[in-house]
Amino acid sequence: MVQNDFLQYRVFQRIAEASAALHQESYVIGGYVRDLLLQRPSNDIDVVTVGSGIDLARRVAENSGGAKITVYKSFGTAMIKVKEGSEWLELEFVGARKESYRTDSRNPVVEAGTLEDDLNRRDFTINALALSLNAASYGQLLDPFNGLSDLKNKLIRTPQDPDITYSDDPLRMIRAIRFASQLGFSIVTESFAAISRNVDRIHILSQERITDELMKIIRSPRPSVGFQLLMDSGLLQQILPEMVALSGTETKKGRSHKDNFSHTLEVLDNVAAASDNPWLRWAAVFHDIAKPVTKRWDENIGWTFHNHDYQGGQMLPSIFKRLRMPLGDELNYVKKLVLLHLRPQVLAESIVTDSAVRRLLFDAGNDVDDLMILCEADITSKNEKKKQRFLQNFALVRQKIVDVEANDRIRNWQPPVDGTIIMETFDLAPSVTVGVLKLAIREAILDGVIPNEFNAAYGFLLKKGEELNLPVVKNFLNAFDV
């Protein structure tokens, strides 16, 4: 028997009863068992039965108050969702099977098999653990590959020859690295060597499946673990060569630049310690992505990476498209942070003016707090005094942001005088002149010439109109409460 918390869900007893009625052996298998033993929360439960998974799911659904069932007939699987107390559990039912693979696809040829066949096809020993739902052995742990020992020793290994396992389904190579990153486990030497030997096999995978694993790595407690393993195995060269290009240093006339790959991983972990936002973590991955293409040697300065912020922003759409990442708000968010990631650093190195902070707030909007997290994470100097000086200066910048926003309300700024009012004031059609006047008002507010209020902005507009010899047709001054 295992822990009592396994037995707390009534649905397991219903599965046992339905299995007995159908004369089928059934087992909870895979990730739920692994996470149960690691005392990690999990609501996704895989049930393998020696017989029809669909028939078993239907019987369990009926015994669970008519729970909704989704059947995937071509795959021989079915899913039901049941509520246990305040928790919703998702259960997938499948018949035990054995698999064989073609060299050009990770999709196996499947036929019915025994529980032993099903365990043999599992990716890792820690996922080849099963818990019996049969009356004679209810709750008994089946562990044919010493997965429990590997759990205790925090090891990732394959049940079968790793070269065959990874060649058959190359997604398992990235999954091995993902589990190592998520769980803090180590991949055993022979298994990691097999990954390096089979990296070319990932070309049979869809990009969507690869990126799904990358997203799980980026959400790891220390995502640098996963990216370093991807790099060391040779997989990163296949998936994200732009990141690989960050690796290495170069020395000229006694002056070296830092290894930007190692720096990026350190920034990534710093961000991960401060935020669960996966897209902020991706901004950390990409913040210096253009340094290799902007690297130059200057006899007076040394190594430079001028405009790597701008060039990095320009590179992102094609990278996102290739990785099948979202091309909407997520891309715009990451691009904004990459484009702006040097701005707070410049402020921290100089006297922080209200005008500079207004412009930062205007450009960053509601993402300014995330931008500051990224910028603070970017301080990875080994000189502790220098690092602390920067962080103290960033604290001043943060306070200045709070003070300026309280006074000027620039974050997600909307012009106090819009184009419609400008056109009605001077009887103008949409034109360049309207744009010039809008820009003048915006710049006056950002520079602190006028406050961010309607009356002040409108008074400024009338003066600009007078300079341009524009007659006032309709005067809105004092027409709005401020």
N, C-alpha and C positions, 0 to 999 in steps of 0.2 A: 504493500500500500504506500501511497505518497501522502503529501500534506492534505490536511482536512479542507484547505481552501479549494482544492480541486473538486471536492464533493459538494461544495456549497450550491452549485447551479443545478436546479431541478431538471434542466434539459438533458443532462448527461444520463440521468436515470431513465428519462423517456427514450433516449437513443438506445439504451441497453434493453429496455422492454420491447421496442420496435424491432431491434436486431434479433431478439429471441423469437419473436412472432414470425419473422421472415426466415429464420434458421440461417442467419448470416453472422459471421464474426465481424466486430467493429472495433475501431481504435481511434483515439485522438492522437494526432501525429504532428510532427514538425514544429513550427515556430511557437505555437501555444505551449507545448510541453517544455520547450527550451526556456521560454520566458517564465513559465511557472516555476521551474527549478532555479532560475536566476532571480526570482521574486520581482519580476518586472511586470507591469500591467499590460494586459493584452485582451482584446475583445474579439479577435479574429481567430476562429477555431476551425481547423481542418479535420474532417472525419473520413477515415478510409475504411471501407467495408469490403469483405470478400464476397462479392455479389454486386447487385445493382445499387449504385449510390443514389440514383434518382428515385427508385422505389423506397429506399430507406428514408430519404428526405421527405417524401410525400407522407409516409406513415408518421414521422416525427411531427410534421406540420399539423396533421390532423389531431395528434395528441397534445398539441400546444395551443389549443384554442383556435385552430384555423389560421395559423401564422402564414403570411404570404410566402409563396415559394416561387423562385425563378429557376427555370430549367434550361440548361444548355445541352440539348439533345446530342448535337454533333460532337460534343466533348465528353458526354457521359457524366456530366456534373449537374448539381443543383445547389441552390443557396436558399437559406431561410434566415430570417431575422426575428429574434425573440427577445422579450424584455424580462430581465431577472432583477427584481427590485427596481432600482433607479438606473440600472445598466442595460444597454442594448448590446446583444451579442450577435455577431454575424457568423453563421456556420456554413461551411462548404462541404458537400458530400460527394465522394467520388469512389468508384470501385477500384480495388487494388489492381495494379497493372504493371506490365513490364514494357520497356521501350527499346527501340533500336533507331539509330540515326543515320541520315545521309550526310555526306560531306558538305553539301551546299546549303544546308538548312539546320536551324536549331530546333525545328518542329519535329518531334519524333514520330515514328510509326508505333502506334500503341495497340496492345492487345491485353486481354484480361490476364491477370496473374495472381500470385499468392501474396500474402503480406511480406514474405521474404523478398519476392521480386520487387515489391513496392519500396521497401527499405533500401534495397540495393541501388535503386535509381536516384536516391536522394543526393543532394549536392554536398553536404558536409555531415560529419558524424554527429555534430550537435543538433542537426535537424533530422537525424534518423532515429530519434527516440519516439517511442509510442507508449500510450497508456491504454490498458485494456478496458473495454466497456462490456465485457462478457461476464455472465453471472459467476462462473467458476473462478475467474481471475480479476474481478472488477478492481480497477485502480492499480493493477500491477504494472511496473515499468519494464518495458522491453528495450534492451540496449545491446544490439548485436555487434556494434562497432566501437564499444567503449566510449560512447559520446559523453556519458556522465563524467568519466575521467577527464576528457578534454574540456568539459565545462569547468571543472574544478581547477584545471591547470591553465585555463584561458587560452586554448589552442584551437586553431582552425585547420582542419584536415579533411580530405575527401574519403568516403568509405572505400572507394575503388581506386585504381591507378589514376593519379591526378591528370596525367596527359590525356587519357581517354575521357575522363570527366569533363575537362575543360575544352577539349576538341569537339566533343559531342555537343555541348552547350556552352559556348564561350561567354555567355552572360554570367556564368558562374564565377569567372575570374574577377569580374568587377564586384560581384556579390561577396566574394571572399574578402576583398578589400573593404567593402562597405561594412561587413560584420566586424572586421578588425577595428574599423574606425568607430562604429557605434558602440561596441561592447568593450573596447580597450583590450582585445585579444591579439595574439600573435599568430601569423600564418606559419605553419611548420615549414622547415627549409625545403624539403623535397616538393612540397605543394607550391611554394612561391617560385621555385626554379621552373616548375612546369608552366606557371603563368607566363614567365618570360619567354619560354619556348613556344608558346601558343598565341602570342599577342596578335599575329596577323589574322587569326580566326575571327576577331571581332568584326571584321568587315561583312560577315554574313548577318550581323545583328541590325535591327532597325535603330535609327538614331533615337527614336522616342524611348526605347527600352534602356539604352545607355544613359540618356539624360535623366530618366527616372531614378536610376541608381546614383547618378551624380547629385541629384537633389537630396537623396537620403544621406549621402556623405556630407554634403554641405550643412545638414542639420545635426551632424554629430556633435557631441560635447567638445571634442577637439578635432575639427575637420582637417587640420594640417596632417594628421596621421594618415587619412585616406589619400590626400593629394601626394604626400611623400611616397606612399606605397605605389600609387599610380605611376609616379615618376620613376621610381627604382625598378619597377617591373617592365617598363617600356610601354605601358598602356597609355600614359599621358601623351606620349609622342604621337600616338594614333588618334587621340581624342581631342586634345587641345594643344597643338604645337606652339601656339602663341605664348602659352604659359611656360613651356619648356625653354623657349628662347630667353626667358628671364634668367636662366641659370648661368652661373659662371662669373668670374671676375677678369678684369684686364688691367695690367699695370704698364704705365708709360712714364718714363722719366721719374720713377720712384713714386708715382701717384696712382692709386688704385680706386676703383669704385666697388661698392658692396655687391654681394651676390643678391640680386633682386628677387630671385626665386625664394631663397631662404627668408628674405625680408617680407615677401608677400605672405608666406605661411605664418610668420609671426604676427603680422597685422591681422590676418584672418582669425587666428586664435584669440587675439585681443578683442576683436569685434564679437566673436562668438561668446566670450566671457561676459560681454555687456548687453547682448541682444540676441533674441531667438529669431529675428527677422531674416529669412533665408536670402532675400534680395539685398539686404544690407551686407550680408556675408559675401554675396557675389560681387558687390561693389568693391569689397576688400580684395577679392581675387583679381579684379580687373583694374584696380586703381593705377597701377604702374605698367599696364600691359603694353603700352607704346614705348617704353624705355629702350628696348632693343633697336627700334627703327628710328629713334631720335637721338641716339647716342653719338656724341661728337667729342673730339679732342680740341681743347682750346689751350694754346701755349701759355696764356696768362692765368686762366682759371683752372684748367685741368679738364676732367670729364664733365660734360654737360648733357642734359636731357631736356632741352628747351622745348616747350609746347607739348610735352608728353601727355599732359592733361587733355588738351584739345585733340591731339591725334588719337588718344585712347578712346575718347568719346566717338570719334569718327569710325573707329574699328568695330565698335560694339554691334551695330545692326547686322553686319555680315556674320559675326560670330554667333549672335543669338539665332539668326536664321539657320545657320548650319547645324547648331545644336538643337534645333526645333524648340527653342525657348519662346515664351510669349513675346510678341512684337508690339504690344500695346503699353499699358501703364507700367508694367514691370521693366521693360526695356527703357522707357523714358526716365523712370526713377533711377536705375543704375547708371544710365548715361549722365544724368544730372549730377549725381554724386562724384562720378569720375571727372567730369568737367570742372567741378567746383572744389575738389579736394585740396588744392593748394591755397585757396583763398583765406581760410582761417589761419593757416600757418603764416601767411604774409602779415595778417593782422597781429598775430602773436609776436612777430619779430619787430613790430614798430609801434608807434603811438596809435592807439585805437581811437579813431575819430567817429563821431556819430554818423557822418556821411558814409563812411566805409561800411559801417554796420547796417545802415539802412539799405545799402545796395546788396549786401550779402543776404539780408532778410528778403528783399525783393526777388532776388534770383533763386534762393533756396525755398522760399515759402514754408509750408508746413514740414518740409524735410530738413529744416535747419538743425534740429536736434540730432537726427541721424547723421547728418554731415559732421557734426561736432564729435560724435562717437567715432566715426571713421578717422577723422583727423587726429584725435587723441591716440587712437590705436596705431596710427602711422608713425608715432614717435618710438622708435625701437633702438635708439642710440645706446651703445654700451657704456657711454659716459653718463654715469648716474646723475651728476650735477647738471649736465646739459639737459638731460631728460626731465628732471624735476623743474628746471627753469621753464622749459616749454610747457609742461603741464600746468604750472602756476599761471603762465601767461594765458593759456587756453581758458583757465578758470575766470580770468579777468574778461576775456572775450565773451564767455557765456553770460556773465553778469551784465556786461554792456548790452548784449542782445536782449536780455530781459528788460533792462531800463529803457532802451530805445523803443522796443515794441510797446511797452506800456504807454509811452508818450505819443508815438507816431503811428501805431497800428499799421505797420508795413507788411507784415506776414500775410500772404495771399491777398495782396493789395488790389483794391479796385479804385479806379480814378474817381475823385470826388466830383469832377466835371467830366462828363462823357461826351462822346462825339455828337450825340443828338443835340445836347445843349449848345455845343459849339456851333453847329450848323444853324440852329434856330436863332442864336444870338446875332450872327452875321449874315444870315440868309445865304448859307453856302451849300452847295451840293457836295456829296462825297468827293474828296479831292486830296491832293498832296498837302494843301494848306491846312486842312483839318488835322492831318497827321502831324504836321509841324507843330501846331498849337498843342495837341495832346502830349507830344514828346516834351515840349517846353515846360508844361505843367508838371509832368512826371519828374523831370530833372530838377526843377526848382524844389519839389518836395524832398527828393532824395538828397539834395545838397543842403537842405535845411534853410533854404531861402524863405520858404513859406511853410506853415504847418499843414498837416494833412486834413484840411477842413474845407467845406464847400465855399464859404464866403471868402476866405483867403485865396483859394485857388481861382475862384471866379473873378475876384479883383485883379489877380495876376493876369488872367486871360484878357480882360478888358485892356490892360496896359499893353500886352503883346499885340492885340488887335489894332490898337492905336498906332503902334510902331509900323504895322503892315498896312496902314491906311484902310482898315476895314471898318465901314460904318456899322454902328450898333442898331439892329432892327428891333431886337427884343431883349430887354435887360432883366436877368434873373436874380440880380443881387438882392440878398435878404429874403429870397423867395422860399428858402428851405431852412428848416430847423437844423442846427448843428450842435 
